[in-house]
Amino acid sequence: MDKNRILQDKRFVGIKAFEKKIWLSSPSMYKEEIFYVKEAIETNWVSTVGENINELEKMVAEYLGMKYSVALSCGTAALHMCMKLAAEQINPGAKPGNSLAGQKVFCSDMTFDASVNPVVYEGGEPIFIDTEVETWNMDPEALEKAFEMYPDVKLVVLAHLYGVPAKMDEIAAICKKHGALLIEDAAEAMGARYDGATVSGMCGSFGDYCAVSFNGNKIVTGSAGGMFVTNNKEDADKVRKWSTQSREAAPWYEHEELGYNYRMSNIIAGIARGNMLHIDEHIRLKKAIYERYKEGLKDLPITMNPFESKSSPNYWLSCLLIDEGAMCQQVRGEKDYLYVSEPGKSCPMEILDALSAFNAEGRPIWKPMHLQPIYRMNSFVTVEGNGRGRTNAYIKGSGVDVGADIFRRGLCLPSDNKMMPEQQDRIIEIIHGCFR
């Protein structure tokens, strides 16, 4: 990116760079976080036990309408614990660290790889399910096709993308029909709600095993941390034990099964405990950002990241998708990219370069897992069936790949809830400039 060239481009005349960076989604801190952290330090509860952990677990379970939650070091740790519990059900007797050996697992394709890696931690084989256009989440039709192809699969890992609930009515029904367990990755969707015909509640309450995240850029943050959520006391107790190195009830350190150092710090819990008090405010601010983008960009050939009427998203990140006919030429390799500016057109990398030049942070859409080098040999299922090698030089329109198309044409916009309306107006002006 040539920053000076972009700043001097006549399409952006009169637009000033931000003196202070506009972030994609940074933490918002309040007096409560300081109070709880200070209290933990003053009482010397600075380990992986303490009042902040206890209270945060209660708060999250109550907020999600669940009975139990276990505070862990990160959302990935929570997903790993979900995976171990599921493996006990579908692959009993398997060895720890290889508990999914010989098991294929259906996974959301367009997501962060933390959704998928725990499958591999336990020796399983991820099979990626394509995305649908109405919510950008796992496509129920492709999931049903996957069960036709792999009828023995008994585990599905679903991620809600960018705070938008997936089509839970359909997905829950398909899992039930095929006797499959559902792991719900609600890392991006804390506070989002789905009210369908057969499924209703908060994201993080739909799965047989559920995980949320308190990473630094999430809707609620502890700077780090995650939570395992369940209605099953036995499962909660197992995760609590596993996450503290599986220590047995003995006066010395006794270990009969493999354990992990996954418990949350009481300091981190203090931050998340205070931040949790502001979740509704954060969602309100994020929604206002989304609606301002939607109004301010309505004259451009783009659409915002979508959601169904059944859903109440948390609007974690506002994203846009450029219309096919308005895409300028763009190519991307593993690390590098190239595009050609065209009047009336733009592309994700051009917009991201422009935002960066003006000191604002955007991000590409999650690159689908089936396109990642580490998983390029794994199976990928679309509504047509096998998604690998489906293009045909002699048949126009062959080879459906919704996730790859959204990745090619989409981007995440600056969505920081501390961004002022006048700052967002400037970002909207920069995006308009890209299409001039």
MIZA-969668 format. One line per 10 residues: number of its first residue (from 0); their letters; for each residue x, y, z of C-alpha. Coordinates in steps of 0.2 Angstrom, whole numbers. Layout:
N
NUM	A	X,Y,Z ~ ...;
This chain:
436
0	MDKNRILQDK	0,0,0 ~ 6,17,-5 ~ -1,28,9 ~ 5,45,2 ~ -2,40,-16 ~ -19,37,-8 ~ -20,52,3 ~ -16,63,-13 ~ -28,54,-24 ~ -41,67,-31;
10	RFVGIKAFEK	-55,55,-26 ~ -51,59,-8 ~ -49,78,-9 ~ -54,87,7 ~ -54,71,18 ~ -42,72,32 ~ -33,57,40 ~ -38,53,58 ~ -26,60,71 ~ -30,45,83;
20	KIWLSSPSMY	-33,28,75 ~ -51,22,73 ~ -50,4,78 ~ -60,-11,71 ~ -67,-15,88 ~ -57,-10,104 ~ -61,-13,122 ~ -72,-1,132 ~ -67,0,150 ~ -77,8,164;
30	KEEIFYVKEA	-75,11,183 ~ -82,-6,188 ~ -68,-16,180 ~ -56,-5,190 ~ -65,-9,206 ~ -66,-27,204 ~ -48,-29,198 ~ -42,-18,213 ~ -53,-28,225 ~ -44,-44,219;
40	IETNWVSTVG	-27,-37,221 ~ -31,-29,238 ~ -38,-46,244 ~ -23,-55,236 ~ -35,-66,225 ~ -24,-65,210 ~ -24,-84,205 ~ -37,-94,196 ~ -49,-94,210 ~ -59,-79,218;
50	ENINELEKMV	-75,-70,219 ~ -74,-62,202 ~ -73,-79,194 ~ -88,-85,204 ~ -99,-70,200 ~ -94,-69,182 ~ -99,-88,180 ~ -116,-84,188 ~ -119,-68,177 ~ -115,-77,161;
60	AEYLGMKYSV	-126,-92,165 ~ -140,-81,170 ~ -139,-69,155 ~ -139,-84,143 ~ -153,-92,152 ~ -142,-107,156 ~ -139,-116,173 ~ -120,-118,173 ~ -104,-109,166 ~ -86,-112,169;
70	ALSCGTAALH	-73,-98,167 ~ -58,-103,156 ~ -43,-95,149 ~ -50,-92,132 ~ -64,-96,120 ~ -53,-109,111 ~ -50,-118,128 ~ -69,-118,130 ~ -71,-126,113 ~ -58,-139,117;
80	MCMKLAAEQI	-68,-144,132 ~ -84,-145,122 ~ -75,-156,110 ~ -69,-168,124 ~ -86,-169,131 ~ -94,-173,114 ~ -80,-186,110 ~ -85,-195,126 ~ -102,-197,119 ~ -98,-202,101;
90	NPGAKPGNSL	-82,-211,103 ~ -82,-219,120 ~ -66,-227,126 ~ -55,-216,115 ~ -38,-210,122 ~ -36,-192,128 ~ -28,-181,115 ~ -35,-193,102 ~ -53,-194,107 ~ -60,-190,90;
100	AGQKVFCSDM	-49,-203,81 ~ -57,-209,66 ~ -71,-197,67 ~ -77,-184,54 ~ -84,-168,61 ~ -95,-155,51 ~ -89,-138,54 ~ -93,-120,49 ~ -82,-115,34 ~ -82,-96,35;
110	TFDASVNPVV	-75,-93,53 ~ -60,-90,63 ~ -49,-106,64 ~ -51,-107,83 ~ -68,-115,79 ~ -60,-129,70 ~ -43,-132,78 ~ -50,-141,93 ~ -57,-154,82 ~ -39,-158,76;
120	YEGGEPIFID	-32,-157,94 ~ -43,-172,98 ~ -38,-181,82 ~ -54,-178,72 ~ -56,-174,54 ~ -65,-157,50 ~ -77,-157,35 ~ -82,-140,30 ~ -100,-135,27 ~ -103,-120,15;
130	TEVETWNMDP	-111,-103,19 ~ -128,-97,15 ~ -131,-79,9 ~ -145,-74,21 ~ -135,-74,37 ~ -117,-79,31 ~ -118,-94,42 ~ -118,-113,40 ~ -130,-117,26 ~ -143,-130,32;
140	EALEKAFEMY	-146,-136,14 ~ -127,-140,13 ~ -127,-148,30 ~ -141,-160,25 ~ -131,-164,9 ~ -116,-168,20 ~ -126,-180,30 ~ -131,-189,14 ~ -113,-190,10 ~ -107,-195,27;
150	PDVKLVVLAH	-121,-203,36 ~ -110,-209,51 ~ -105,-191,57 ~ -111,-188,74 ~ -104,-170,78 ~ -107,-153,71 ~ -98,-137,76 ~ -107,-121,72 ~ -101,-103,73 ~ -112,-88,73;
160	LYGVPAKMDE	-103,-76,61 ~ -100,-57,66 ~ -114,-58,80 ~ -127,-64,68 ~ -137,-80,73 ~ -137,-95,61 ~ -153,-103,55 ~ -155,-112,71 ~ -173,-119,67 ~ -166,-129,52;
170	IAAICKKHGA	-149,-133,59 ~ -156,-140,76 ~ -169,-150,67 ~ -156,-158,55 ~ -144,-162,70 ~ -159,-170,79 ~ -164,-180,63 ~ -147,-188,61 ~ -143,-190,80 ~ -129,-178,79;
180	LLIEDAAEAM	-122,-168,94 ~ -120,-149,91 ~ -106,-138,98 ~ -110,-120,97 ~ -96,-107,95 ~ -104,-91,101 ~ -88,-82,103 ~ -93,-68,91 ~ -112,-68,96 ~ -113,-65,115;
190	GARYDGATVS	-129,-55,117 ~ -137,-60,100 ~ -154,-68,101 ~ -164,-80,89 ~ -182,-82,91 ~ -188,-96,78 ~ -203,-107,77 ~ -195,-121,86 ~ -179,-114,94 ~ -178,-98,104;
200	GMCGSFGDYC	-165,-90,116 ~ -148,-82,117 ~ -133,-88,106 ~ -123,-99,117 ~ -138,-108,124 ~ -143,-119,108 ~ -129,-132,108 ~ -127,-148,117 ~ -110,-139,122 ~ -108,-120,121;
210	AVSFNGNKIV	-93,-108,121 ~ -92,-89,122 ~ -76,-78,121 ~ -70,-62,131 ~ -56,-58,119 ~ -51,-40,119 ~ -61,-36,103 ~ -77,-45,108 ~ -94,-37,113 ~ -89,-40,131;
220	TGSAGGMFVT	-71,-42,136 ~ -60,-47,150 ~ -44,-44,139 ~ -44,-63,137 ~ -54,-77,143 ~ -69,-88,138 ~ -83,-98,145 ~ -90,-115,144 ~ -109,-115,146 ~ -121,-129,149;
230	NNKEDADKVR	-137,-135,158 ~ -128,-151,163 ~ -120,-151,180 ~ -110,-166,177 ~ -102,-158,161 ~ -99,-142,171 ~ -90,-152,184 ~ -80,-162,172 ~ -74,-146,163 ~ -70,-138,180;
240	KWSTQSREAA	-59,-153,184 ~ -51,-155,167 ~ -46,-136,166 ~ -37,-137,183 ~ -25,-151,177 ~ -38,-165,182 ~ -33,-165,200 ~ -41,-178,210 ~ -49,-176,228 ~ -33,-181,237;
250	PWYEHEELGY	-22,-172,250 ~ -8,-172,237 ~ -8,-169,219 ~ -16,-185,212 ~ -20,-186,193 ~ -29,-201,185 ~ -33,-192,168 ~ -26,-180,157 ~ -29,-162,162 ~ -26,-144,156;
260	NYRMSNIIAG	-21,-127,163 ~ -36,-118,156 ~ -44,-109,171 ~ -47,-91,170 ~ -37,-78,181 ~ -47,-69,194 ~ -40,-53,187 ~ -47,-56,170 ~ -63,-61,177 ~ -64,-45,186;
270	IARGNMLHID	-62,-35,170 ~ -75,-46,161 ~ -87,-45,177 ~ -87,-26,176 ~ -88,-26,157 ~ -103,-38,157 ~ -113,-25,166 ~ -112,-14,150 ~ -117,-28,137 ~ -134,-20,132;
280	EHIRLKKAIY	-126,-3,130 ~ -112,-10,119 ~ -125,-19,108 ~ -135,-3,107 ~ -120,7,101 ~ -115,-7,89 ~ -132,-7,81 ~ -132,12,79 ~ -115,10,70 ~ -122,-3,58;
290	ERYKEGLKDL	-138,7,54 ~ -127,23,51 ~ -117,13,38 ~ -132,6,30 ~ -140,23,28 ~ -124,32,23 ~ -119,18,10 ~ -136,15,3 ~ -132,24,-14 ~ -117,13,-17;
300	PITMNPFESK	-118,-4,-25 ~ -116,-14,-9 ~ -126,-23,4 ~ -123,-24,23 ~ -120,-41,32 ~ -137,-48,33 ~ -148,-56,46 ~ -166,-64,47 ~ -181,-57,55 ~ -180,-71,68;
310	SSPNYWLSCL	-163,-64,74 ~ -158,-50,85 ~ -139,-49,81 ~ -127,-41,93 ~ -120,-31,78 ~ -102,-35,83 ~ -94,-30,67 ~ -102,-21,52 ~ -98,-28,36 ~ -101,-24,18;
320	LIDEGAMCQQ	-102,-35,2 ~ -99,-26,-15 ~ -111,-30,-29 ~ -103,-42,-42 ~ -105,-29,-56 ~ -96,-16,-46 ~ -81,-26,-42 ~ -64,-19,-49 ~ -51,-32,-54 ~ -43,-39,-38;
330	VRGEKDYLYV	-32,-54,-35 ~ -25,-61,-19 ~ -12,-74,-15 ~ -7,-81,1 ~ 0,-65,8 ~ 0,-52,-6 ~ -13,-44,-17 ~ -16,-33,-32 ~ -30,-23,-38 ~ -34,-11,-52;
340	SEPGKSCPME	-44,5,-48 ~ -59,8,-60 ~ -71,22,-60 ~ -88,17,-52 ~ -81,1,-45 ~ -70,-4,-30 ~ -65,-20,-21 ~ -61,-25,-3 ~ -42,-23,-3 ~ -44,-5,-11;
350	ILDALSAFNA	-56,0,2 ~ -45,-7,16 ~ -30,1,9 ~ -39,18,9 ~ -46,16,27 ~ -28,11,33 ~ -21,26,24 ~ -33,38,33 ~ -28,29,50 ~ -44,18,52;
360	EGRPIWKPMH	-44,-1,54 ~ -54,-13,43 ~ -52,-31,40 ~ -55,-44,26 ~ -69,-56,29 ~ -64,-72,37 ~ -55,-83,24 ~ -65,-99,23 ~ -57,-114,31 ~ -58,-124,15;
370	LQPIYRMNSF	-46,-111,7 ~ -34,-111,21 ~ -17,-120,17 ~ -18,-131,33 ~ -35,-138,28 ~ -34,-138,9 ~ -35,-157,8 ~ -51,-158,19 ~ -68,-161,12 ~ -79,-147,8;
380	VTVEGNGRGR	-98,-148,5 ~ -110,-136,-4 ~ -128,-137,-8 ~ -122,-147,-24 ~ -112,-160,-14 ~ -93,-161,-15 ~ -87,-143,-16 ~ -69,-148,-22 ~ -66,-148,-41 ~ -83,-143,-45;
390	TNAYIKGSGV	-79,-130,-58 ~ -81,-134,-76 ~ -74,-125,-91 ~ -89,-130,-102 ~ -103,-127,-90 ~ -107,-109,-85 ~ -110,-105,-67 ~ -104,-122,-61 ~ -95,-124,-44 ~ -106,-115,-31;
400	DVGADIFRRG	-95,-108,-16 ~ -104,-95,-7 ~ -91,-93,7 ~ -77,-90,-6 ~ -88,-77,-15 ~ -91,-67,1 ~ -73,-68,6 ~ -69,-61,-12 ~ -82,-47,-11 ~ -83,-43,7;
410	LCLPSDNKMM	-74,-33,21 ~ -77,-29,39 ~ -78,-10,43 ~ -72,0,58 ~ -85,-4,71 ~ -78,2,87 ~ -92,7,99 ~ -82,23,104 ~ -82,29,86 ~ -91,46,85;
420	PEQQDRIIEI	-104,49,72 ~ -94,62,63 ~ -79,50,63 ~ -90,37,55 ~ -96,50,42 ~ -78,52,37 ~ -76,34,35 ~ -92,33,24 ~ -85,47,14 ~ -69,38,11;
430	IHGCFR	-78,22,5 ~ -88,33,-7 ~ -71,40,-13 ~ -66,22,-18 ~ -81,21,-30 ~ -78,37,-39;
